[in-house]
Amino acid sequence: MPATTKTFPAQQIIDAVERVIGDGPRPVPLHEPCFRGREKEYTAQCIDTGWVSSVGSFVDRFERDLAAYTGAKYAIVTVNGTAALHLALMLAGVRAGDEVIVPALTFVATANAVAHCGAIPHFADSEMVTLSLDATKLDGHLNKIAQRRDGDVYNRITQRRIAAIVPMHTFGHPVNLDALLEVARRWGLPIVEDAAESLGSFYRGKHTGTFGLLGTLSFNGNKIITTGGGGAILTDDEALAQHAKHLSTTAKQPHAWAFAHDEIAFNYRLPNLNAALGCAQLEQLPAFLDAKRTLAAGYLEAFAANEHACVVAQPANCESNYWLNTLILDEAHARQRDELLRALHAAGILARPAWEPMHCLPMYRSNPRMDLSTSESLARRIINLPSSVSLASRATKGRP
């Protein structure tokens, strides 16, 4: 039996986590929503007025507020983040039979949105610092397998067009956008940012989701703010914004009573009731971010001298929202990850692993991909720790 199995310090790691989250009620969820503002007031307005579906003042307000906060010129809200990414890819020109570069280490929705377009996810590796797409490695991979033809980029092995790059800002940490934008520029590929996890994260002072042609957000129940379900498309392009809104509302042409539709489209519009919740949540986002950063500081301090695991800190030039605090075990302890997860759950600490890498899922095993050794290593060693806003007050107890 390897020596690391005998000496794996599971209890030491649990003790470090418990020093941060305190001795409050158990179990401690991974990430629960926080409702401390005007959520009941705003949703009651929808119910009282009857405006609960996809038209209403809160839908329009939520879009304006999101655009103002992120710095995007336009925000178009949708029923969920997957729908937002699906539409954004279509608007970026992704067609059936194309390939789209996506990270292998991501939530399945990133790859699924590509598949919903009839396109093929082409899996790229991540880097250790950001946990996100490795631009340098991607550039080397494209140099090996890609060729320009008739103004487009093609995979010389599959002969399929490569239509876009979709970086995902993993657990709220921005990807190295300077490097990725340069790769995209060199190859003439549009970037569609999957910023589902990174509302409130900034790269060189600019909000994630606003660097590419389009970006997308998610407001699922476990995100930093929630609308119950929900998502949004961000863009600075007026024509794309108008088309996104049109496609999300079944491509219905405005008319007092007639049902005229001019494209095959989708019923993807966010209901007013959900948008009301989002407006109240967005009002509290600065306070949520302060709390998340306080909690992250507690975890970083607790594991600063740990020889067996480290907590991921925000990358250089970034301000991360620390959506999910991320513990990375030393490679020598990768085999003990599930042992630690069982021990954490037994202690009422509902931690979780990272996602199964996309190329390991049955529907994507035969997809094109580069060497994914870093993604595979990270997936073996990552544990996401409880990261709810409400835990911040526990993290400050006993600290100077």
N, C-alpha and C positions, 0 to 999 in steps of 0.2 A: 504494500500500500504506500503511495507517495507520502513523503513527510508532510506536505502541505495539508493533506487530509487530516492528519493527527493534530496539527497545530492551528487549524483555521479558527480565527478568533471571532466566532459568531456573536458571543455575548458581549465582547468588547465593542463591536459595531452597534449592537442593539443599545448598549448603554449610551453610546455617543448620540444616537438618534433620540433616545429618551431624555437626554439632557436638554435637547432643543425643544421637543414637543411637550415636555412636562408630564405631570401626573394627572391630567384631566381625564374626562370620560373616555372609555374605550368601547368599541374599536375606533381608531382614528382613520377616517376615510383618506383616500389618496388626494382627492380634490373635490370639495363640495362647494356649491354656490353660496353666495353671501347676499342676503337681502336686507339692507339696512336703510334704504332710501325711500323713494316715492313709488315703489313698484305697485303697491296696492292701490294707491291713488290713481295712477295712470291707467292701470288695467281696468279699474272700476269705471273710469271715464268711457272706455271702449264699450263696456257692458251697458252702461246707462244710456249711451247714445245709440247703441246698436251697430257701431262701426267696428266690427271684430274681424272682418275678412281682409282681402288683399288691397283694399282701398281705404285710406283714412289719413288723418293728419299726422299720426305718429309714424307712419311709414315714411312720409316725406321728411319729417323732422329727423328721424333716425339717420336717413341718408345724408342730410345736411350736416348733422353733428359728426358723423363718421368722417365725412370729407374734411371738415374743419379740423378735427383732431389729428388725422393722419397726414394732412397736407395734400391729399389727392384732390384733383379738381372735381372728380365725380365719384360717387359711391352708389351702387345699385344693390339693394338688399334682396336676398333669396331665401328659400325655405331651409337650406342647409349649406354647409361649406362644400360638399361634393357637387351639388347643383351649381354653385358659383364657379367651381373649377371646371366643370364640364362646359358651361357656357363660355368661360374665358378661353378655353382651348379652341373651341369652335371659332370664336371671334378672332383668335390669333392665326387662323387659317389651317388648323389641324384637320386633315381629311382622313377618311377611311383608308386603311392600308399604309398610312404614314408610321414612322417611328418617332417617339418622343422620349428625350432623355429625362429620366427621373431617378432619384436616389433609391438604392435598394433598401436602405434603412429609413423607412417612413411608415406612416399609417397606410393601410391598404387603400383608403379612399384616393390617395394621390395616383396610384396605378389604375384604380378602377375608373376614375374620371377620364383617363386616356382611353381605356377600353370602351367606355360609353360612346366615344367618338368613332369607334371602329378602328382605332389606331393601336399600335403595339408599344407598350412600355419597353424602353431600352435602358437597362439598369446601370447606374454609375455608382462609384464608390464614394464614401464619406471620408472626412479627415478627423483626426483625434481632437483637435482644438475646438472646432465649432460643432462637431458631431454631424455636420451638414456636408453637402456636396463638395467634393475635392476638385476645385477648378483646374489645378495644375495637372492632376492625373487625368481629368477629362480631356484636356487639351492634347495630352500625349496619346490618349485612346483615339480621339478623332483623327489625329495625324496618321494613325495606323489604318483606320477602317473607313474613313470618309473621303469622298471626292466631290468636287464641284461639277455640276453639269446643268446646262441650260438655266443658269441663275439660281439653282437650288443646291442643297447638299444631300448626297446620297450615301447610304451604307454600301460600300463596294462588295460586301459579302452577301447581303440579302437583296441588294438592288432596290431597297425601299428608300423613299425620301425621308430624311430626318427633318422634322418640321418645327421643333421647339425644344427649349430646355426648361424644365420645371424644378427649380430648387425649392427645398422645404426647410424652413427655419426651425430646426429641431429643438423641441422643448422650450422654444422662445428665444434661442440663441441665434442671432443673425449669421447667415452664411457669409463667407468672404466675398462681398459683392464687387469690390474693385477688380479682383482677379477674374471672377465669373463674367462680369460685364465685358471685360477685355476679350475673353474667349468667345463670347457670343458675338461681339463686334467682328472679330477676326473671321468667324465662320458665317456671319450674316444670319444668325439664328435668333428669333425672338425669345425673350424670357417671359414666362408666366410664373409669377411667384406664388407658391403655396405658403401663405402667411397665416394659415389657420391657427397656429399656436402662438403667434407673436404679436398680437395686439398690445401696443405699449412698448415695443422693442424698436430701437433706433440704431442705424449704422451711420457713423459720422454725422450724427444729428438729424438724419432723415429717416422717416418711418419705413419699416419693412412693408413690402407690398406696393411700394411706389417707385421702385427702381426699374421694373420691367415694363413691357408694353401694357400688361395688366397684372393685377395681384388679387388674391382672394383671402377672405377671412372666414372664420367659423365662430359661431356663438352657441355651440352645443352646451349641454348642462355642466360639463366639466371644464369649460374654458374660463379665462380670467373674467370675462363678463358673459352673461348668458341671456338668450331670448327663449330659452327652452329648447328650441332647435333654431337654426338660422345661419345665414352666411351673407357675404357681400363680395361684390367685385369692385376693385379700385382701378381707376385709370385717369389719365390726363387727356385722353383722346375723346373729344365730344361725340364724334360719329360712332365710335365703339360703345360709348356709354348709352347713347340713344338706342343703338341696335341691341345692346344687352337688355335694356328695359323692355323693348319690344318683344324679344324672344322669350323673356321670362313671363310675359303676360299673354301667352298663346298667340302672339303676333296679331292681336286684334286691332283693327284700325278704328280710331275714334269715331263714334257715331252715337246719336241719341238713343237709337234702338236697334240698329241693324247689327248682325253678327257677320262681319267681313274680316277674313283672315288672309294674309298674303304670303305666309311662309309656314312650313312645318316647324312648330315651335313647342314650348313647354309651359306647364303651369307651375312655375318656379317662384312666384312672387311671395315675399314674406307677408303674413297676415298682420293687420294693424294691432291686434292683441299682443302678438309677440314683439312687434316693434315698440309698443308702449313699455314693455318690460325692458327692452334694450335701451330706451332713452333714459330710464331711471338708473340702469346699471352703468351706462356710460358717464353719467354725472358723478359717479363714485370712483371711476377708474383711477384718477390720481391717488386717492387714498388706498385703493387696492394695490397699486404698484408700490407705494411706500411700504405697505405691510409685507408684500412679497419679497422686497429687497431686504427688509429686516429679518425675515425668516431665512432667506438665503445666507445672510451674513452669519446667522447662528449656526447653520450647517457647515459653512466654510470654516468657521472657527473650531467647531467640534471635531472636524476631521483634518485640521491643518497639519497635525503631527502624526497622523495615522500612517503606518507603514504598509497597510494592507488594502486600503481603498482611499479614493479622493473624491471630492465633490467638484463638479464642473462649475467653473467661474465664467463670467461673461468674457468673450474674446476681446482683444484689443480693438479700440475704435468703436466699441459697441456699448449700448445700454440695453441689457436684456431684461425682459419682464419676469424671468425665472418662473415661467409657468409651472414646470415640474422640476423640482430639484433632483439632480441626477448624481447618483453614486456610481463610480466605476471601480470595480474590484481589480486588484492586481491580476495579471494574466495567470499567475501561479494558482490563484484561487477561483478561476472561472468555473471549474467543475463543482464548486461548492455554492454557486449562486442559488440554486433551488433550495439547498439546505438552509441558506440564510433567509430566503423568502418564507419558507415554512416556519422558521423560528420567529421572524417578524410578525407573521400572521398569528402565530400562537400567542404573541405578546399583545395582540390587538392593534398592530401597526400594519395597515393595509397597503403595503408597498407592492410594486409590480415590476416585471421585467420590461425591457423594450419590446417592440414588435418583432415578430418573426420576419426576417428579411424577405423581401418580395420574391426573390428568385427561389426561395425554399417553399413557397406556397404552390399547391398542385397546379393551379391554372396558369402560373407564370414560370414554371420550371424550364421551359424550352425557349424563353425569351432571350433576345440578344443582350449581352452584358460584357462589361470589362472585368478585369480582376477585382474581386470584391472582398479582399482579405481584411481590410480595415473594418468594413461594415460587419463582417462575420465576427471579428474579434469583439467589437463593441456590443453586438447583440448578445454575445456570451456573457458579458461582464456588467452590463448596465442594470441598475435597480433604481427605479423612480421612488422617491420618498414622499411622504405626505406633505402637501404644499398648499393647503387651503389658506385663504386670507385670514381666517379666524385663528390660525395657529401662531400668528406673529406676536400676539400678546403673551403667549406662553414662552416664546423664544427670548423675550426681554427679561423675564423673571430671573432674578439672581445675577443678572449681568450689570456691570457698572454703567 
